[in-house]
Amino acid sequence: MPDADARILRLQQGTVTVVLLAGFVFSIPWMIPVAAVLPGLDAALGRAGPTPRFWQAVIAKRAGPPRSVERVEVSRDQSLLIFAALVVATLLSLGGVNVLAALLAFVVAGVSALAATGLFCVAAEALRRGRGGGGGDAPGGRPPRRDPGR
């Protein structure tokens, strides 16, 4: 599978973060399922999902060529992880366990924010560790840093 522009996942994760934080700030509990829609559709539809299509139609020409790419599996796995966690938070909220739902959504917002900034991507780290911890993608799809003294 070809690599994808890392900025597409960052756009999606940033959008999820903003939606969740807006829900916290304005005390709107239904923002949790709203935030789940975007990563769910992107994971299910891949390159035909709303974020890649928006990127290609509106931003790609202005942003220029990508400086970093990531494996498509990383993008899909990160989207699935965020989607699954937000579905669980939605179910907790519907079950009346609002404090736990809000806590889980807050953790998801943090994980999404880290992925949006390129500091840490749970899916990239899991993929790297799944290969035995040796090579693999670093967070954000960048190649791992090597210590020049080794």
C-alpha positions as CSV (number, residue, x, y, z in Angstrom):
1,M,0.0,0.0,0.0
2,P,1.3,3.5,-0.8
3,D,2.1,5.9,2.0
4,A,-0.2,8.8,2.8
5,D,0.5,12.4,3.6
6,A,0.9,12.6,7.4
7,R,-0.9,16.0,7.5
8,I,-4.2,14.3,6.6
9,L,-4.2,12.3,9.8
10,R,-3.1,15.4,11.7
11,L,-6.0,17.3,10.3
12,Q,-8.5,14.6,11.3
13,Q,-7.0,14.2,14.8
14,G,-7.0,18.0,15.3
15,T,-10.6,18.2,14.3
16,V,-11.6,15.5,16.8
17,T,-9.6,17.3,19.5
18,V,-11.3,20.7,18.8
19,V,-14.8,19.1,18.7
20,L,-14.2,17.2,22.0
21,L,-12.7,20.3,23.8
22,A,-15.6,22.4,22.6
23,G,-18.0,19.8,24.1
24,F,-16.1,20.1,27.4
25,V,-16.0,23.9,27.4
26,F,-19.7,24.4,26.5
27,S,-20.9,21.3,28.4
28,I,-22.4,19.6,25.3
29,P,-22.3,15.8,25.9
30,W,-23.5,15.0,22.4
31,M,-20.2,16.2,21.0
32,I,-18.7,12.9,21.9
33,P,-20.7,10.9,19.3
34,V,-20.3,13.8,16.9
35,A,-16.5,13.6,17.3
36,A,-16.6,9.8,16.6
37,V,-18.2,10.3,13.1
38,L,-15.1,11.7,11.4
39,P,-12.5,9.0,12.4
40,G,-15.1,6.3,11.9
41,L,-15.9,7.3,8.3
42,D,-12.2,7.8,7.6
43,A,-11.3,4.4,8.9
44,A,-14.2,2.7,7.0
45,L,-13.7,4.6,3.7
46,G,-10.0,5.1,3.6
47,R,-8.9,7.5,0.8
48,A,-12.6,8.1,0.0
49,G,-13.2,9.3,3.6
50,P,-14.2,12.9,4.3
51,T,-10.8,14.1,5.6
52,P,-8.7,12.9,2.7
53,R,-11.3,14.2,0.2
54,F,-11.4,17.6,2.0
55,W,-7.6,17.6,2.0
56,Q,-7.3,16.9,-1.7
57,A,-10.1,19.3,-2.7
58,V,-9.3,22.3,-0.5
59,I,-5.8,22.2,1.1
60,A,-3.4,20.0,-0.9
61,K,-2.7,22.4,-3.7
62,R,-1.9,25.2,-1.2
63,A,0.0,23.1,1.2
64,G,2.5,21.8,-1.3
65,P,4.1,18.3,-1.4
66,P,4.3,16.4,1.9
67,R,7.4,16.6,3.9
68,S,6.5,13.5,5.9
69,V,4.5,10.4,5.0
70,E,3.0,7.6,7.1
71,R,1.9,4.1,6.4
72,V,-1.8,3.9,5.5
73,E,-2.2,1.2,8.2
74,V,-1.1,3.7,10.9
75,S,-3.7,6.3,9.8
76,R,-6.4,3.6,9.7
77,D,-5.5,2.1,13.1
78,Q,-5.3,5.5,14.8
79,S,-8.8,6.4,13.4
80,L,-10.2,3.0,14.5
81,L,-8.7,3.5,18.0
82,I,-10.2,6.9,18.4
83,F,-13.5,5.8,17.0
84,A,-13.8,2.8,19.3
85,A,-12.9,4.8,22.4
86,L,-15.5,7.4,21.5
87,V,-18.2,4.8,20.9
88,V,-17.4,3.4,24.3
89,A,-17.7,6.9,25.8
90,T,-21.0,7.4,24.0
91,L,-22.4,4.2,25.4
92,L,-21.2,5.1,28.9
93,S,-22.9,8.5,28.5
94,L,-26.1,6.8,27.3
95,G,-25.9,4.5,30.3
96,G,-25.8,7.4,32.7
97,V,-22.2,7.1,33.6
98,N,-21.4,10.6,32.5
99,V,-18.3,11.2,34.6
100,L,-16.5,8.1,33.2
101,A,-17.7,9.0,29.7
102,A,-16.3,12.5,30.1
103,L,-13.0,11.2,31.5
104,L,-12.6,8.8,28.6
105,A,-13.4,11.5,26.1
106,F,-10.9,13.8,27.8
107,V,-8.2,11.1,27.4
108,V,-9.2,10.6,23.7
109,A,-8.8,14.4,23.2
110,G,-5.3,14.2,24.7
111,V,-4.3,11.3,22.5
112,S,-5.8,13.0,19.4
113,A,-4.0,16.3,20.3
114,L,-0.7,14.4,20.5
115,A,-1.3,12.8,17.2
116,A,-2.3,16.1,15.6
117,T,0.9,17.7,16.7
118,G,3.0,14.8,15.6
119,L,4.5,14.2,19.0
120,F,3.1,10.8,19.6
121,C,0.8,8.5,17.6
122,V,-0.5,5.4,19.5
123,A,-1.1,3.4,16.3
124,A,2.5,4.1,15.0
125,E,3.9,3.1,18.4
126,A,1.9,0.0,18.5
127,L,2.9,-1.0,15.0
128,R,6.6,-0.3,15.8
129,R,6.4,-2.4,18.9
130,G,4.5,-5.1,17.1
131,R,7.5,-5.6,14.8
132,G,9.7,-6.4,17.8
133,G,10.6,-2.9,18.7
134,G,13.4,-2.6,16.2
135,G,12.7,-0.6,13.1
136,G,9.5,0.9,12.1
137,D,7.7,4.2,12.0
138,A,8.3,6.8,14.6
139,P,5.4,8.9,15.8
140,G,3.9,11.0,13.1
141,G,5.2,8.8,10.3
142,R,8.8,10.1,10.6
143,P,11.8,7.8,10.4
144,P,13.2,6.9,13.8
145,R,16.0,9.1,15.1
146,R,19.3,7.4,15.4
147,D,22.0,8.3,17.9
148,P,25.1,9.2,15.8
149,G,27.4,7.8,18.6
150,R,26.2,4.2,18.0
